[in-house]
Amino acid sequence: MPPSHGLDRIDIKILAELQKNGRITNVELAEAVHLSPSPCLMRVKRLQQAGFITGYHAQLNLAKLGGALMVFTEVTLKDHRHTDFSTFEAAIQRVDEIVECHLVSGGYDYMLKFVTRGVVHYQEIVERLLEMNIGIEKYFSYVVIKSPFIKQYYPLSSLVSAEE
């Protein structure tokens, strides 16, 4: 596997630690990756400036907030010109309940992930999207019954190789 954008093994370790715990202190991070704090902080700043780290956030427990319905939705567009994709993406990006959008290959065009208050709320959003005339030909919904696990991190050690 070729080196990944100038990352060495320490950079990869830093990214792996930060994605699992964004609140880790620099001293704890430095200890975890076997660096002293100053060089560790310099590396983190370099990784941020280079765009490898795009932000930090809190992971919320939706069940504690009263629960939520998660729905995966396959969407097929009527037409497939560049402007059709752009129009669709611009419209759905403004819908807060759509938390993920993926352009995919296969039997449909997009896979969307919705998080809503319930089935009625989900259906209201879909009906609003259909009324917007943004090119949706058809859609299929998959209500999530249970999520045995959701990983909040990427398997960096198997995705990227380090420069030596």
Secondary structure, DSSP 8 states (H G I E B T S, - for coil): --EEEEEEHHHHHHHHHHHH-TT--HHHHHHHTT--HHHHHHHHHHHHHTTS---------TTTTT--EEEEEEEEES--SHHHHHHHHHHHHT-TTEEEEEE-SSSSSEEEEEEESSHHHHHHHHHHHHHTTSSEEEEEEEE----S----S--HHHH-EEE-
